[in-house]
Amino acid sequence: MSAPSAARLVLLRHAKSAWPDVADHERPLGPRGLRDAPAAGRWLRDTGCLPALVICSTARRTRETWALAAAQLGVEVPVRFDERVYAAEPEELLEVVSEVPQEVGTLLLVGHNPGLEELALSLARDAVGAAEAEAIARLSEKFPTSAIAVLACPGSWRELAPGSARLTDFAVPRGAAR
C-alpha cells in the first residue's frame, strides 16, 4: 500500500481589476482581467489542479475571477465565499485553511496580495532543489494578478505552518488580447 499523497494548496490571485469610482471591495475586473481569468481556469484544468473545494474572498474581483476560471474546468466545484480572505494577512489565511476538512485533497484559495504572496513564501521558504528555488525566486520577485502558486502540503490542513510546504509550481496564465 502506498503512502497517501500530500494535499495541495493552490493560491490564485484575482485577475486584473478596473478602478472605477467604487469602494475597493466592489471593484470589478478590467478588460485584461476578463481575458486572464479564463486562462487561469484553463491552466488549472490542463495541469490537473482541479480543486475539491474553493474558498474565495467576497470581493467582487475575486468572485468574478473565480466564475470565469471555473467555467473552464469542465466540472462543478464547491465554493465558499469567506469575507475573512479579503485583505487577510498570512496568519488569517492559515486560520481559514485550518478549518478545511481533511478529506479535501486540493484546496484553491482565491484572494489578494500581499496576503497570498506572503503566505506562499512563508509556507515554502525552504527550497529543496534548484527548480523549487527558481520558482520561489520568481514568486518573491512578483506575484502578479492571475498568478497561481501550487504547494504540496504534508499532514493535515490544521498542521500547515511556515516552512512545512513545497512550492511545486508557479505560473502566470495570460489570455490572448483581442
N, C-alpha and C positions, 0 to 999 in steps of 0.2 A: 504494500500500500504506500502511495507517495504522500509526502507531506503536503498540507494544504498550501495553496499559493497565497502570496501576500495580497492583501487588499490594495486597491488602487484609489488614490485621491486625485481627482482631476480638477484643476483650478482654471476657470475660464474668466478672463477679464472681459467685461462688456465691450461691445463694438463701439466705434467712434460715435460720439453723441453730437447733437446740434446744440447751439447756445441761444435759444430764443429767450425772451424775457419772461421766464417762469422760474419757480423755485427749483433748486438743484435736484431734488428728488423727482421732479416731474419732467426733466429734460428728456426729449425723445432721441432716437438715433438720427444721425445725419445721413446724407447720401452715401458716404463711404461706409458707414456702419451698416446701412441697409444692404450693401454688397458683401461686406466681410462676414457678417453673422452667418449667412448660409454657408459660406466657405468653411467656417469653424465647424458647423454641423457635418459637412462632407468629410472634413479631416477626422472627426471623431468616428464617423461610420467607417471610413476607409482604413483606419488604423486599428479597428476593433475595440475602441474605447467607448463602448456603449454602456452608459451608466445604468445601474439598477435603481438609483434614486438621484434626484436633483434637488439641491437646496439653492434657492435663488433669492437674491436681495429683492426687496419690494420696490426699488426704484424703477421708474418707467424704462430707462435704457437697458437695465438688466433683464427685465421681463420681455422686452422686445427682442433682445439678443437671443434669449432662450427660445422664444417662439419661432424665430427664423431658423435657428440652428436645429431645433427639434424636428422641424418639417423635413429636414434632410436625412434623418436617421432611419426611416422606414419601419420604426417600431414605436409603440407608445411607452413613455417612461413616466413614472410617477414623479410629480414635482411638488415641493413645499416652498411656499414663499415665506421668508423669515425676515422680519424687519431688523433683527439683530445683525444681519450681514451688511446692511447699509452703513458705510463709514466705520466698519469694525476694525479693531486692532487685531493682530495675530492671536493674542490670548483669547479674545472673544470668539474668533473664528474656531479656534481649537475647542472651545466650550460647546459651540454648535455641533461640531463634528463628533464630539464625545458622546452625544445623545443618539447617534445613529445606531440602529440595531446591527449587531454583529453579522447577521446573515447578508447584509448589503456588501457585496464584493467590490463594486466600483461605485464610488460616490462622486458626483460632479457638483462643485460649488461655483455658482455664477455670481461674481461680485466685482469689487472695485480695488483700485490702488489707492494708497500704498499697502493696504492690508494683505492682499493676495500675494504680492511680490515678497513682502516681509515674511509671510507665513511660509512660502516655498523655500526661501533662503534659510530660514530658521530650521525647518524640518530636514533639509538636505544639505546642511552646512559642511558635512564631511564627505567629500567625493571619494569614491572607491577607485575609479580608473580615469584614464585620460578623457574618454568620451563624456563621462559624467562631469568631470572638471570643466570641460569646454562648455557644456550645456549650462552649468551653474554660472560660469563667467558671462555667457550671453544673457542669461536671466538677470544677473546682478547689474549688467550694463543698462538694461531697459526691459520692462515688462509692458509692452505696448498694448493698445486696445486690440481685442480679439486674440490675444496671446493665450496659449494653453500650456500649462505645466502638468506633467503626469508624474506622480510619486508612488513608488511601491512602499507600502506601509505594513511591516510585520506586526503581528499582535492585533489586539482589539482596537477599535476606534477610541476607546477610553484610555488606552495606553499610549496613544500617539503623543509624542513630545519632541521638543527641539533635538535635532541630531538623530532621530530614530528612523527617518525615511531615506529613500534613494530617489534621486531625480532620474527617471528613465527616459523622459522625452521633454523637449521644449520646442514649441512651434508657434509661428505667427501666420495663420492662414489668411490669405487675402483673396477677395473676389475680383473678377475682371471688371475694369471700367467699361462703361457702355459708350 
